[in-house]
C-alpha cells in the first residue's frame, strides 16, 4: 500500500457457480453499478467489476493505477520543491553569516552601510611613501694581514715577548717542547754569533726577541729581529752568516758552543727570524740527525704562524673599526 491508495483485489477464486469469493480486506463486494464513485483519497477498496462473465474490469483497474502514480509524482515533486527551498534557505543563511564575519574582520559598518577602516596595524599611513633604499656598492674586502706586517708605520700593535712565545710548553702534532728562557733586547749586534750581529745592525735592526725550547736532548733558540720595513728584513735574511746566539737558562745549559749546530734564517714582512739547534750535551749535528732537523722545522713553523697571526689580528681590528666608531 502506497500513499493511502486502494488495495489491489486478490486473485479470483472459483466457488460453486463461478462467483467471487470474499475479499481479503473490507466489506463484501457490491455490484459495480450500485456503488457510487468515491473520491480517490477515500476509497478503501476497488470497485466491484460489473460483468456477467465474472471477469474483472481491467480498464477501471488501469485507471486507478494511473491515478495513483500521478499522485506519487505530485507528492515527490512537492517534496523536492520543499527540499530545494530548505537548501536555498540554508545557503542564504550561510552567505549572510560569512558576509557578517568578513565585515567584522574588515571593520565595523556605519549606518549607511559603508565599512570603516580597521584599527591601525602599524603599516605606513601613506602607501606611496618611498621604500628604504640600500646601496648596491659592495663593501670593500677586509685588509690583508701582510699590509700590517710590511712597515713599522702600520704594524703598531704592542709586541710583548710573551705574546710571541706564550706559555710554558709548545705542542706541534705529537711533539711537546719545554720552554726555557725568554728575553728581548734592542742591542741587535750583541745577540748575533759569527757575524750575524753585524748584519742585523747594518740593516737597521731595532729589536730582537729570543726564546729557547728543548725536547729529547735537543735544544733550539729562536731569535726574531724587527726592522723598519720588509725590504730591510729581506736583505738581512739574504746576507745572514753565522747564527743567533743560543739562549741558556731556565733549566737549559749552554749549547752549540765550539761544536756544529743547525742554523737557519727566514723572513716574513718586516720580521727576520733565525734558529740555532743542536744537542744539549755538545755533540756535533750531522745530516743523519733527523730529530734536530725536525726540531728546527717545528720552531720555524711556529714562529712564522705567530708573526702572521699578529698581522691577521690587526687586519681584523681595522675591518671592524668603522662599525664600532674606531674604538
C-alpha positions as CSV (number, residue, x, y, z in Angstrom):
1,X,0.0,0.0,0.0
2,X,1.4,3.4,-1.0
3,X,0.2,6.9,-0.2
4,X,-3.3,5.7,1.1
5,X,-4.2,4.3,-2.4
6,X,-6.6,1.4,-3.0
7,X,-5.8,-2.3,-2.4
8,X,-5.4,-4.5,-5.4
9,X,-8.1,-7.3,-5.4
10,X,-7.0,-10.7,-4.6
11,X,-6.8,-13.3,-7.4
12,X,-10.3,-14.6,-8.2
13,X,-11.2,-17.9,-6.8
14,X,-13.9,-20.2,-8.3
15,X,-16.6,-21.2,-5.7
16,X,-19.7,-23.1,-6.7
17,X,-21.3,-21.4,-9.6
18,X,-18.1,-19.4,-10.5
19,X,-18.8,-16.3,-8.3
20,X,-16.1,-14.3,-6.5
21,X,-15.1,-15.4,-3.0
22,X,-14.9,-12.9,-0.2
23,X,-12.1,-10.3,-0.5
24,X,-9.2,-10.3,1.9
25,X,-10.0,-6.8,3.2
26,X,-13.2,-4.7,3.5
27,X,-16.9,-5.4,3.1
28,X,-18.4,-7.9,0.7
29,X,-18.3,-6.8,-2.9
30,X,-21.4,-5.0,-4.3
31,X,-22.4,-4.8,-7.9
32,X,-20.2,-2.2,-9.7
33,X,-23.3,-0.2,-10.9
34,X,-24.8,0.1,-7.4
35,X,-21.8,1.7,-5.6
36,X,-21.3,5.4,-6.4
37,X,-17.8,6.5,-7.2
38,X,-15.9,7.7,-4.1
39,X,-13.1,10.4,-4.0
40,X,-9.7,8.8,-4.6
41,X,-8.4,9.6,-1.2
42,X,-11.5,8.0,0.5
43,X,-11.5,4.7,-1.4
44,X,-10.7,1.8,0.8
45,X,-11.1,-1.0,-1.8
46,X,-11.6,-1.1,-5.6
47,X,-15.0,-1.2,-7.1
48,X,-16.6,-4.5,-8.0
49,X,-16.5,-5.0,-11.7
50,X,-19.8,-5.4,-13.5
51,X,-19.8,-8.3,-15.9
52,X,-21.9,-11.3,-16.5
53,X,-18.8,-13.4,-17.2
54,X,-17.4,-12.7,-13.7
55,X,-14.3,-11.1,-15.4
56,X,-12.6,-8.0,-13.7
57,X,-12.9,-4.6,-15.3
58,X,-9.3,-4.2,-16.3
59,X,-9.8,-0.7,-17.7
60,X,-11.1,0.5,-14.3
61,X,-8.1,-1.0,-12.6
62,X,-5.7,0.6,-15.0
63,X,-7.3,4.0,-14.5
64,X,-6.9,3.6,-10.7
65,X,-3.3,2.6,-11.1
66,X,-2.6,5.6,-13.3
67,X,-4.3,7.9,-10.8
68,X,-2.2,6.5,-8.0
69,X,1.1,7.1,-10.0
70,X,0.1,10.7,-10.7
71,X,-0.4,11.2,-7.1
72,X,3.1,9.8,-6.4
73,X,4.7,12.1,-8.9
74,X,2.9,15.2,-7.4
75,X,4.0,14.3,-3.9
76,X,7.5,13.6,-5.0
77,X,7.6,16.9,-6.9
78,X,6.2,18.7,-3.9
79,X,8.8,17.2,-1.6
80,X,11.6,18.1,-4.0
81,X,10.4,21.7,-4.1
82,X,10.3,21.9,-0.3
83,X,13.8,20.3,0.0
84,X,15.2,22.7,-2.6
85,X,13.7,25.6,-0.7
86,X,15.2,24.4,2.5
87,X,18.7,24.1,0.9
88,X,18.4,27.6,-0.6
89,X,17.4,29.0,2.8
90,X,20.5,27.3,4.4
91,X,22.8,28.7,1.7
92,X,21.4,32.2,2.1
93,X,21.9,32.0,5.9
94,X,25.5,30.8,5.4
95,X,26.2,33.6,2.9
96,X,24.8,36.2,5.3
97,X,26.8,34.8,8.2
98,X,30.0,34.7,6.1
99,X,29.5,38.3,4.9
100,X,28.9,39.4,8.5
101,X,32.2,37.7,9.6
102,X,34.1,39.3,6.8
103,X,32.7,42.6,7.7
104,X,33.7,42.1,11.3
105,X,37.2,41.3,10.2
106,X,37.5,44.2,7.8
107,X,36.0,46.8,10.2
108,X,32.6,47.9,11.5
109,X,29.9,49.3,9.3
110,X,28.3,52.6,9.6
111,X,24.6,53.3,9.4
112,X,24.8,53.9,5.7
113,X,26.3,50.5,5.1
114,X,29.9,51.8,4.4
115,X,32.6,49.9,6.1
116,X,35.0,51.7,8.3
117,X,38.8,51.1,8.2
118,X,40.2,48.6,10.7
119,X,42.4,49.7,13.5
120,X,45.9,50.8,12.8
121,X,48.2,47.7,12.3
122,X,51.5,49.6,12.1
123,X,51.6,50.0,8.3
124,X,52.7,53.3,6.9
125,X,49.9,55.8,6.6
126,X,51.0,56.7,3.1
127,X,51.4,53.7,0.8
128,X,53.1,55.9,-1.8
129,X,55.9,56.8,0.6
130,X,59.3,55.8,-0.8
131,X,60.7,52.5,0.5
132,X,64.1,52.4,2.1
133,X,66.9,52.0,-0.3
134,X,70.1,50.0,0.0
135,X,73.4,50.7,-1.6
136,X,74.3,48.5,-4.5
137,X,78.0,49.1,-3.9
138,X,79.7,46.1,-2.3
139,X,81.7,46.8,0.9
140,X,85.5,46.7,0.4
141,X,87.3,43.5,1.2
142,X,89.0,43.2,4.5
143,X,92.6,44.2,4.5
144,X,95.3,41.6,4.1
145,X,97.3,40.7,7.2
146,X,100.5,41.4,5.2
147,X,99.6,45.1,4.9
148,X,100.3,45.4,8.7
149,X,103.5,43.4,8.6
150,X,105.4,45.2,5.9
151,X,106.2,48.5,7.7
152,X,106.5,49.7,11.3
153,X,104.1,52.6,10.5
154,X,101.2,50.1,10.0
155,X,102.5,47.5,12.4
156,X,101.6,49.5,15.5
157,X,100.2,46.9,17.8
158,X,102.1,46.3,21.1
159,X,104.6,43.4,20.9
160,X,105.3,41.6,24.1
161,X,107.8,38.7,24.2
162,X,105.2,36.6,26.0
163,X,102.7,37.2,23.1
164,X,105.2,36.0,20.5
165,X,106.3,33.0,22.6
166,X,103.4,32.3,25.0
167,X,103.0,29.6,27.7
168,X,105.5,27.1,29.2
169,X,105.1,24.4,26.6
170,X,104.8,24.2,22.8
171,X,102.9,21.3,21.2
172,X,103.4,20.5,17.5
173,X,101.5,17.5,16.5
174,X,102.5,14.7,18.9
175,X,105.7,16.5,19.9
176,X,105.8,18.6,23.1
177,X,108.6,21.1,23.7
178,X,109.5,22.6,27.1
179,X,110.0,26.3,27.0
180,X,113.2,27.7,28.6
181,X,114.5,31.3,28.9
182,X,112.8,34.3,27.1
183,X,114.5,37.7,26.5
184,X,114.1,40.9,24.5
185,X,116.8,43.5,23.6
186,X,117.4,46.5,21.4
187,X,121.1,45.7,21.1
188,X,120.8,43.6,18.0
189,X,124.6,43.3,17.4
190,X,125.0,41.6,20.8
191,X,122.8,38.6,20.0
192,X,124.4,37.6,16.8
193,X,127.1,34.9,16.5
194,X,129.9,34.6,13.9
195,X,128.9,37.7,12.0
196,X,125.1,37.8,12.3
197,X,125.1,40.6,14.8
198,X,126.9,42.9,12.3
199,X,124.4,42.0,9.5
200,X,121.4,42.9,11.8
201,X,123.0,46.2,12.8
202,X,123.8,47.0,9.1
203,X,120.1,46.8,8.0
204,X,118.7,48.8,10.9
205,X,117.5,46.1,13.3
206,X,115.6,47.7,16.1
207,X,114.9,44.8,18.4
208,X,115.5,41.0,18.9
209,X,113.3,38.7,20.9
210,X,114.7,35.2,21.8
211,X,113.4,32.0,23.4
212,X,114.8,28.5,23.8
213,X,112.9,25.2,23.7
214,X,114.1,21.6,24.5
215,X,112.9,18.1,23.7
216,X,114.7,14.7,23.9
217,X,118.1,16.1,24.4
218,X,117.8,18.7,21.6
219,X,117.8,22.4,22.3
220,X,116.9,25.2,19.9
221,X,117.0,29.0,20.2
222,X,114.7,31.2,18.1
223,X,115.5,34.8,17.5
224,X,113.0,37.3,15.9
225,X,114.6,40.5,14.6
226,X,112.4,43.6,13.8
227,X,113.3,46.1,11.0
228,X,111.8,49.3,9.7
229,X,110.2,47.6,6.6
230,X,110.0,44.4,4.6
231,X,112.9,45.3,2.3
232,X,115.4,45.6,5.2
233,X,114.3,42.3,6.7
234,X,114.7,40.5,3.4
235,X,118.3,41.9,3.0
236,X,119.2,40.7,6.5
237,X,117.9,37.2,5.7
238,X,119.8,37.1,2.4
239,X,123.1,38.3,3.9
240,X,122.9,36.3,7.1
241,X,126.0,34.5,8.2
242,X,126.7,32.8,11.5
243,X,123.6,32.4,13.7
244,X,121.6,33.6,16.5
245,X,123.3,33.4,19.9
246,X,122.0,30.4,21.9
247,X,120.0,31.4,25.0
248,X,120.7,29.3,28.1
249,X,118.9,29.5,31.5
250,X,115.7,28.3,33.0
251,X,116.9,24.7,33.2
252,X,118.8,24.8,29.9
253,X,122.7,24.7,29.9
254,X,124.9,26.3,27.3
255,X,124.7,24.5,23.9
256,X,126.1,25.0,20.4
257,X,129.4,26.3,21.6
258,X,132.6,25.1,19.9
259,X,130.6,22.4,18.0
260,X,128.5,22.0,14.9
261,X,124.8,23.1,15.0
262,X,122.0,23.6,12.5
263,X,121.4,27.2,11.6
264,X,118.6,28.6,9.5
265,X,117.2,32.0,8.6
266,X,113.9,33.3,7.1
267,X,111.7,36.4,6.9
268,X,108.1,37.5,6.9
269,X,107.1,41.1,6.4
270,X,109.4,43.3,8.4
271,X,110.4,40.4,10.6
272,X,113.5,38.2,10.1
273,X,113.8,35.1,12.2
274,X,116.7,32.7,12.9
275,X,117.0,29.3,14.5
276,X,120.1,27.6,16.1
277,X,119.5,23.9,17.0
278,X,121.9,21.3,18.4
279,X,122.4,18.6,21.1
280,X,122.3,19.8,24.7
281,X,125.3,17.6,25.5
282,X,127.5,19.3,23.0
283,X,127.6,16.6,20.3
284,X,128.0,17.6,16.7
285,X,125.0,17.6,14.4
286,X,125.2,15.6,11.2
287,X,122.8,15.2,8.3
288,X,121.5,12.0,9.7
289,X,120.3,13.6,12.9
290,X,116.6,13.8,11.9
291,X,115.5,14.9,15.4
292,X,117.5,18.1,15.2
293,X,116.1,18.9,11.8
294,X,112.6,18.2,12.9
295,X,113.0,20.5,16.0
296,X,114.3,23.3,13.8
297,X,111.3,22.8,11.4
298,X,108.8,22.9,14.2
299,X,110.1,26.1,15.8
300,X,110.5,27.8,12.4
301,X,106.8,26.9,11.5
302,X,105.6,28.0,14.9
303,X,107.4,31.4,14.7
304,X,106.0,32.0,11.1
305,X,102.5,31.3,12.4
306,X,102.9,33.7,15.3
307,X,104.1,36.6,13.2
308,X,101.3,36.0,10.7
309,X,98.7,35.8,13.5
310,X,99.9,39.3,14.6
311,X,99.1,40.7,11.1
312,X,95.7,38.9,11.0
313,X,94.6,40.3,14.4
314,X,95.4,43.9,13.2
315,X,93.6,43.4,9.9
316,X,90.5,42.1,11.7
317,X,90.5,45.1,14.1
318,X,90.8,47.5,11.1
319,X,87.9,45.8,9.3
320,X,85.6,46.3,12.3
321,X,86.8,49.8,13.2
322,X,84.2,51.7,11.1
323,X,81.2,49.8,12.7
324,X,82.5,50.5,16.2
325,X,83.4,54.1,15.7
326,X,87.1,53.4,15.5
327,X,87.2,52.1,19.1
